[in-house]
Amino acid sequence: MKISPPVDRTPLHTRQVECQGYLRHDGMFDIEGHITDAKKYDTTMSNGRELKAGQPWHEMVLRLCIDRDFTIHDAEALTLHGPAVTCGEVNTDYRKLIGLRIGAGFSAKVREIFSGRSGCTHLTELLGPIATTAYQTISGHLLSQQGSLGWHSPVMKEVASNLIDSCHGWRADGETVMRFFPELQKKH
């Protein structure tokens, strides 16, 4: 299946988001996100800096150190490029993530802490893909450690309990939950 063919068009902007998950030697996990925005044409930023086509308008990095229970133990943000010279001043505020747990209510708490002038739109947006990458990284690692028990292991049940009703595929009354975790299934 393919998306429909587009009409004739001219490229103007590219946003790239890349997230990677790492197992640290101390048993913790680093989840690192990188976001870049670039125009397809030459432009001048509000601070007077001239950009050639393809040079970054925005470029930010955010790294979270989390444990297998998805609790954040460290957070570091870096603004490499931003439209205003003051963009990077908010980087240290992302340490406010320390102690939060990625799971139910995480996105709402992030919006509460970093809304409006209290945060950077791009670093805050990056937390969504970072959270998803954390689940993929940690659950995949834990699953690979379970041998023949695999999805039926107690560790995976713990991970699954955090995913129930987080999306359509993990809905409590759906096939995935019914097949692997029927004891967590909810009847609607």
HULINLIN-V639801 format. One record per residue. N is the residue number from 1. OMEGA is omega in whole degrees, 0 to 359 (NA if undefined). BURIAL is b if it has 16 or more other ideal C-beta (glycine too) atoms within 10 Angstrom, else e. Layout:
BEGIN
N & OMEGA & BURIAL
N & OMEGA & BURIAL
END
This chain:
BEGIN
1 & 180 & e
2 & 172 & e
3 & 183 & e
4 & 179 & e
5 & 180 & e
6 & 171 & e
7 & 176 & e
8 & 184 & e
9 & 180 & e
10 & 178 & e
11 & 181 & e
12 & 190 & e
13 & 174 & e
14 & 171 & e
15 & 176 & e
16 & 175 & e
17 & 177 & e
18 & 178 & e
19 & 178 & b
20 & 178 & e
21 & 183 & b
22 & 168 & e
23 & 179 & e
24 & 180 & e
25 & 178 & e
26 & 178 & e
27 & 177 & e
28 & 180 & e
29 & 170 & b
30 & 174 & b
31 & 186 & b
32 & 178 & b
33 & 181 & b
34 & 180 & b
35 & 179 & b
36 & 172 & b
37 & 178 & b
38 & 176 & b
39 & 179 & b
40 & 182 & e
41 & 176 & e
42 & 181 & e
43 & 176 & e
44 & 180 & e
45 & 181 & e
46 & 179 & e
47 & 177 & e
48 & 181 & e
49 & 179 & e
50 & 180 & e
51 & 171 & b
52 & 177 & e
53 & 178 & e
54 & 177 & e
55 & 185 & b
56 & 172 & b
57 & 173 & b
58 & 170 & b
59 & 183 & b
60 & 178 & b
61 & 178 & b
62 & 179 & b
63 & 174 & b
64 & 171 & b
65 & 183 & b
66 & 177 & b
67 & 184 & e
68 & 175 & e
69 & 176 & e
70 & 175 & b
71 & 182 & e
72 & 180 & b
73 & 178 & e
74 & 179 & e
75 & 179 & b
76 & 179 & b
77 & 179 & b
78 & 174 & e
79 & 179 & b
80 & 178 & e
81 & 176 & b
82 & 183 & b
83 & 179 & e
84 & 181 & e
85 & 182 & e
86 & 184 & e
87 & 184 & b
88 & 182 & b
89 & 183 & e
90 & 185 & b
91 & 184 & b
92 & 179 & e
93 & 181 & b
94 & 171 & b
95 & 176 & e
96 & 177 & b
97 & 182 & b
98 & 181 & e
99 & 177 & e
100 & 178 & b
101 & 176 & e
102 & 183 & b
103 & 180 & b
104 & 178 & e
105 & 183 & e
106 & 182 & b
107 & 179 & e
108 & 179 & e
109 & 178 & e
110 & 179 & b
111 & 180 & e
112 & 183 & e
113 & 191 & e
114 & 181 & b
115 & 176 & e
116 & 185 & e
117 & 179 & e
118 & 182 & e
119 & 176 & b
120 & 181 & b
121 & 187 & e
122 & 177 & b
123 & 180 & b
124 & 176 & b
125 & 182 & b
126 & 181 & b
127 & 176 & b
128 & 177 & e
129 & 177 & b
130 & 180 & b
131 & 178 & b
132 & 178 & e
133 & 178 & b
134 & 179 & b
135 & 180 & b
136 & 182 & e
137 & 187 & b
138 & 181 & b
139 & 177 & b
140 & 179 & e
141 & 180 & e
142 & 179 & e
143 & 181 & b
144 & 181 & e
145 & 189 & e
146 & 178 & e
147 & 186 & e
148 & 178 & e
149 & 177 & e
150 & 184 & e
151 & 183 & e
152 & 182 & e
153 & 177 & b
154 & 180 & e
155 & 181 & e
156 & 175 & b
157 & 178 & e
158 & 178 & e
159 & 181 & b
160 & 182 & b
161 & 176 & e
162 & 183 & b
163 & 183 & b
164 & 180 & b
165 & 176 & e
166 & 177 & e
167 & 182 & e
168 & 182 & e
169 & 180 & e
170 & 180 & b
171 & 187 & b
172 & 181 & e
173 & 185 & e
174 & 186 & b
175 & 182 & e
176 & 180 & b
177 & 180 & b
178 & 185 & e
179 & 188 & e
180 & 185 & e
181 & 184 & b
182 & 179 & e
183 & 178 & e
184 & 185 & e
185 & 176 & b
186 & 177 & e
187 & 179 & e
188 & NA & e
END
